[in-house]
Each structure stands twice: as C-alpha cells, then as structure tokens.
C-alpha cells in the first residue's frame, strides 16, 4: 500500500528539489504520511496510507544503515523466534537485522509480498529488493551517475534527465499480446526499467549490479506412503497461505467469480474468518436478473456464485452489476494517472468495481484467485514430460497431447534431452528458436501488427517504430524447451504475466486504499505442488485432480464438478459497448485536435469508424496520446 523511493548520486549531492518532486508525484492517492531521509549523496522517501508506529524511512545508527519498506512478511513470527528478537519489532527493523546478518542474501530469508531499500553508510551502497513472485513493484532508472528507484513509475518520470521517450517494442507487443514484452525488464519508457521478481539491485560508485536471489527448486521431490498424506499436506499449505493473507484487518474480502479458484479462496476465507473472529465478504460480477434466462455471448456465472455463497453461508456477499467506468475516456484518464501506461490484462479495467465496492464496505484486504491455474490448480497439460524426465519413453510417446498440440512435437523435448546427454549443450537453444519460428507463422496476432494505425511518414522518421512493427510475436516463451514437468510448471507460474498483473492490481488499489493478495502464489504452496508426483496432480478423467479432491469441504459441489468456465468473465462489459464506442472516438477527436495523436493516420481510423468498430490496438494509441497530454511521455 505504501510507496517508497530512493535517489543515489554517485558523483555529487542530491538536489533537495528532487525529493519534493518525488513526493508530489505520489499525492494523487492521498497518503496519510509523507517522510524523507536525506544525506549528501542519497535520499529515501516513504509515503504511507496509514499512520506508522515506526516512521519510515528509518535510520539505525548502530547498524550505520537506513531502510524503507513496504509490504507484508508472512514468516515474521518464525524469524522473530529463530533470531530471538523482540515481538514488536517492525518489518523494516526486521529486514535491517537480516541484512546485517545475511548481507545481500537477506531477501531469501523472507516470505511474503515486499519491497525494500537499504542505504548502507559503511559500505556506501544502496541495496534494493522485491519479493519472489513480484506482488510489490520496483522500477528504476540509471543515467549520468544518478540512480533512482521507486514503487511508482511516476516518481521517476518527474526527475530531470530521465528518458521519457516511448519504448516502442514494449508498446507494440503489449497492445497486441498483453502478456508479452520484448524484454521482461522493459516498461513504456526507454529510461525506466522494471526490477524483476526475486531480484536485487545494488548500486555504488562502481555502478549497478542486478542479481536473482530465488527460484523454485525443480529438483526437489516429495513422496508420501498414501494419497491422504498428499491431501493433508496440501490443505496445510493452502490454509496457511490464505490465513497469512488475512492478517491486518477484521474485514477481509474475496473476489468470487464462480470458478474453482475463486470459490476455493472464498470458501476457505469464510471458514478461517469464522474461526478467527474476522468477517468475510465476497464481491462478484453478476448478470442482471432480467438477462439471466436470455441467450448471452458468455457464461452466466450467477448460479455458481450463489451456490458458493449458500454453501459457505457467506452473509456479506455483494453483487456488482453496473460498471463504474463504462466511459473509455474516463478509464484511460484514470489508468494514465494510476498506472503511468498500459495496464496488465484483467487488472484495473476488471477490478475497478471490486476495489470501489470494497472501499465502500470498509474492506481493506481482498483475496484473489488469480495465479491458481498457473500451477496449483493447473490442468497439467504437459504431464507427459514427467515420463520423459524418468526415461519412460513408451508412455511418453504414447501420451495424448493437449488440444492444438501435435504428436510430432513430442520429438522436440526428446531431442533436447538426448542432445544434452551426448554433450551438445546448445541444442536446447537452437531447437527452441526453430520451434518458436514455426509458431510465429501461425499466430493470428502477427496480422494485427500489420494493421497498425501509424502514418507512413512517422514510421520513416522513427526507425524504432519500424523495428517494433517487425518484431516476432512470441516473446513470452521458454528460453529453452523444458524436458521435465517441473521445469515447465516453474516457468509458467514465474512468467512475466503473473507478476505484471499482481503488481498492477496493487498499484490500482492505491486509488481506493485496497490491498489485493494472492494465496495461490504463496511460494511454500507452489514448491509443494511442484514437488509432488505427477499422478497426484493429473488424471486423464478429472482435470485439476489434486485440488478437486482436497477442497471438498470448501467448494460447493456444483462448482467442484464443473469444467466449463472459460477464463475471467465481466458480463457487464457486453451491455455498454455503445458507450465504449462513443467515448473512445470522443477522446480520439480531442487528442487529435490537440496534436497528441499526430502520429496516427486518420484515414486508417476512418475505415473502422464508418462501420462502428474499434481497432484491436486502439487503446494503445489513445493511451500514448493521453500520456503525452499529461507530459509523462515524450518523443
């Protein structure tokens, strides 16, 4: 919920005005407290939504260190007990203690969702880290000896000499395939980089060093003597993951969509809340009753939502029917203010109503089912890789691949494994490149890039745009074909789409003082599910095999048995298409008239407008224009 920033000048002193600019940039979400700590060549700032017991940034003269911190530490009690610390130690002080004891490996001691910055006076270095799964964001810039890092991009964009020109590769890939970017570290701005999840960055007079400190262990194997032991261990991990994310308020909510993942979260939340004296709430997007029996272009989730509410006896259940931002113009203005650019698919545009309703009901914490089918409740489509890893080639080649997957493609992981066995170390990279080229030619998104709205004259004078238009659309993939199921699943949960959505939803939550939390991305739960045998996770007859067996006490039978939910659903969107169309072109006309869309070919847009259509990537152009209008983006 808090925002933190640090500025380090390797060759001079910090300009006091920079701190004022940084703190002014965060006033949009009305922080309750704004504090700063400044030395000659480094400064830390902290903006808090709530009153702090220990004011941050915090300076410890005994350690010769200063720290600022935001987030949550789930293994806090275990760390306090292990190191015999006082029970009321703050999270920031705990992090500082671990830093002095473990140095740069200290983030690996933490479990939770966090970001922190430490200025080490003795070592004359700035040390920064973010959590393993990437819930709390950190962005940084490093130009002309000046390094700045912040949880909000806007706090960097206000600083002088930051290159605010557009990263066209990022814009083009994110607008066509929202889960992708040319580089995981990229943002909308050339001069702003994203610190990856489970990474640290250290800066001193010698420069900048980025390092990964954690990853899921794909070698670990867990075996138990019987099936019930697997279920009991799963429930122990699962209940702890939910309980840890309920800490901080008596009022805790869950986004209930009607699917298996969200129902599991809501059911477990209600069960634990009743035991712990807390109050559980649910928030659901629902179809208006008058449309329930009509033929809709999407699945009506109302029966499943109501079934879960009744099954778990949830007294505080809220049904959301109308969108709060049917006007696309207002939505883009909000997202430009909040996100400083493109929002991840399914975050601000989808969760706006949930966050607003939670604020109105005084529920500061909302649990999400996002991340479940990335690993814990996965369909385990690549189950056959378990046979390959164990050298069981007959069942491997006899496997039934998932839909759209050809049997001959089973040869590729096999060849990678055989090549490495005989010493051909580069075979994985070479075959991966060939495989990706095969799929690029078959992806429909490639044609969408060619339907761009740029003026030909603009492309000719901007080589970076021309280069972005020719990018291969398949960047979110394995750098090397996995040869084991654990490698495949580890990559899938840790791909950039997962962290980008979580960090974006929490960034949007600042607008309403709401924290989104994700039980399915608890690293202890992930490691457990990753490490158990494939037979416990996959069945040819039942999808999400482990999860369905384990969650019978928490999920309504009608949901537990269903197998027809198609991704996330926001039914209200379909009822307001005319308003979206009208407001889109109203904003387009205004930005065009003001000169902020001078790179767009109006004749190309007219072809869509005549037939009352919106180009698929129209949102991108409008967002660029809006960011230019607010002086965040330059070219």
C-alpha positions, 0 to 999 in steps of 0.5 A: 500500500505504501510507496517508497523511493530512493535517489543515489548520486554517485558523483555529487549531492542530491538536489533537495528539489528532487525529493519534493518532486518525488513526493508530489508525484505520489499525492494523487492517492492521498497518503496519510504520511509523507517522510524523507531521509536525506544525506549528501549523496542519497535520499529515501522517501516513504509515503504511507496510507496509514499512520506508522508506529515506526516512521519510515524511512528509518535510520539505525545508527548502530547498524550505520544503515537506513531502510524503507519498506513496504509490504507484508512478511508472512514468516515474521513470527518464525524469524522473530523466534529463530533470531530471538528478537523482540515481538514488536519489532517492525518489518523494516527493523526486521529486514535491517537485522537480516541484512546485517546478518545475511548481507545481500542474501537477506531477501531469501530469508523472507516470505511474503509480498515486499519491497525494500531499500537499504542505504548502507553508510559503511559500505556506501551502497544502496541495496534494493529488493522485491519479493519472489513472485513480484506482488510489490513493484520496483522500477528504476532508472540509471543515467549520468551517475544518478540512480533512482528507484521507486514503487511508482513509475511516476516518481521517476518520470518527474526527475530531470534527465530521465528518458521519457521517450516511448519504448516502442517494442514494449508498446507494440507487443503489449497492445497486441499480446498483453502478456508479452514484452520484448524484454521482461525488464522493459516498461513504456519508457526507454529510461525506466526499467522494471526490477524483476521478481526475486531480484536485487539491485545494488548500486555504488560508485562502481555502478549497478549490479542486478542479481536473482536471489530465488527460484523454485527448486525443480529438483526437489521431490516429495513422496508420501506412503498414501494419497491422504498424506498428499491431501493433508499436506496440501490443505496445510499449505493452502490454509496457511497461505490464505490465513497469512493473507488475512492478517491486518484487518477484521474485514477481509474480502474475496473476489468470487467469480464462480470458478474453482479458484475463486470459490476455493479462496472464498470458501476457505476465507469464510471458514478461517474468518469464522474461526478467527473472529474476522468477517468475510465478504465476497464481491462478484460480477453478476448478470442482471436478473432480467438477462439471466434466462436470455441467450448471452455471448458468455457464461452466466456465472450467477448460479455458481456464485450463489451456490458458493455463497449458500454453501459457505453461508457467506452473509456479506456477499455483494453483487456488482452489476453496473460498471463504474467506468463504462466511459473509455475516456474516463478509464484511460484518464484514470489508468494514465494517472494510476498506472503511468501506461498500459495496464496488465490484462484483467487488472484495473479495467476488471477490478475497478468495481471490486476495489470501489465496492470494497472501499465502500464496505470498509474492506481493506484486504481482498483475496484473489484467485488469480495465479491458481491455474498457473500451477496449483490448480493447473490442468497439467497439460504437459504431464507427459514430460514427467515420463520423459524426465524418468526415461519412460519413453513408451508412455511418453510417446504414447501420451495424448497431447493437449488440444492444438498440440501435435504428436510430432512435437513430442520429438522436440523435448526428446531431442533436447534431452538426448542432445544434452546427454551426448554433450551438445549443450546448445541444442536446447537453444537452437531447437527452441528458436526453430520451434518458436519460428514455426509458431510465429507463422501461425499466430493470428496476432502477427496480422494485427501488427500489420494493421497498425494505425501509424502514418507512413511518414512517422514510421520513416522518421522513427526507425524504432517504430519500424523495428517494433512493427517487425518484431516476432510475436512470441516473446513470452516463451521458454528460453529453452524447451523444458524436458521435465514437468517441473521445469515447465510448471516453474516457468509458467507460474514465474512468467512475466504475466503473473507478476505484471498483473499482481503488481498492477492490481496493487498499484490500482488499489492505491486509488481506493486504499485496497490491498489485493493478495494472492494465496495461490502464489504463496511460494511454500504452496507452489514448491509443494505442488511442484514437488509432488508426483505427477499422478497426484496432480493429473488424471486423464478423467478429472482435470485439476485432480489434486485440488478437486479432491482436497477442497471438498469441504470448501467448494460447493459441489456444483462448482467442484464438478464443473469444467466449463468456465472459460477464463475471467468473465465481466458480463457487464462489459457486453451491455455498454459497448455503445458507450465504449464506442462513443467515448473512445472516438470522443477522446480520439477527436480531442487528442487529435485536435490537440496534436497528441495523436499526430502520429496516427493516420486518420484515414486508417481510423476512418475505415473502422469508424464508418462501420462502428468498430474499434481497432484491436490496438486502439487503446494503445494509441489513445493511451500514448496520446493521453500520456503525452497530454499529461507530459509523462511521455515524450518523443 
